[in-house]
Amino acid sequence: MLRVAVLFLVLGLVAAVLGFGGIAGASFAIAKFLFVIFLVLCLVFLVLGLRIGRSIAGR
């Protein structure tokens, strides 16, 4: 998912350089949205992993 966010970011940068404002804005919006989803999922899985790890270790 992070790879797709970076792809949309690069696509937006290229579109902005070439003067396609609408496509660049939409691409940046998609990149930001995907990056936020990536961060939320990363934090959720980190917390779940810590909880499961502690329960397996017997703490």
C-alpha positions as CSV (number, residue, x, y, z in Angstrom):
1,M,0.0,0.0,0.0
2,L,2.9,2.3,0.7
3,R,4.3,1.6,-2.7
4,V,1.0,2.6,-4.4
5,A,0.9,5.8,-2.3
6,V,4.5,6.7,-3.5
7,L,3.4,5.9,-7.1
8,F,0.5,8.3,-6.9
9,L,2.8,10.9,-5.3
10,V,5.3,10.6,-8.2
11,L,2.5,10.7,-10.7
12,G,1.2,13.9,-9.1
13,L,4.6,15.5,-9.2
14,V,5.1,14.6,-12.9
15,A,1.6,15.9,-13.7
16,A,2.3,19.1,-11.8
17,V,5.5,19.7,-13.6
18,L,3.8,19.2,-16.9
19,G,1.0,21.6,-16.0
20,F,-1.9,19.2,-15.4
21,G,-3.3,20.8,-12.2
22,G,-6.5,18.7,-11.9
23,I,-4.7,15.4,-12.3
24,A,-1.9,16.5,-10.0
25,G,-4.4,17.5,-7.3
26,A,-6.3,14.3,-7.5
27,S,-3.1,12.2,-7.4
28,F,-1.8,14.0,-4.3
29,A,-5.2,13.5,-2.6
30,I,-5.1,9.8,-3.3
31,A,-1.5,9.5,-2.2
32,K,-2.3,11.3,1.1
33,F,-5.4,9.1,1.7
34,L,-3.4,5.9,1.0
35,F,-0.6,7.0,3.3
36,V,-3.0,7.7,6.1
37,I,-4.6,4.3,5.7
38,F,-1.1,2.7,5.7
39,L,-0.2,4.5,9.0
40,V,-3.4,3.5,10.7
41,L,-3.0,-0.2,9.6
42,C,0.6,-0.1,10.7
43,L,-0.3,1.1,14.2
44,V,-3.2,-1.4,14.5
45,F,-1.0,-4.3,13.6
46,L,1.8,-3.1,15.8
47,V,-0.6,-3.0,18.8
48,L,-2.1,-6.4,18.0
49,G,1.3,-7.9,17.6
50,L,2.4,-6.6,21.0
51,R,-0.7,-7.9,22.6
52,I,-0.4,-11.3,21.1
53,G,3.3,-11.5,21.8
54,R,2.7,-10.7,25.5
55,S,-0.1,-13.3,25.8
56,I,2.1,-16.0,24.2
57,A,5.0,-15.1,26.5
58,G,2.7,-15.4,29.5
59,R,2.9,-11.9,30.9
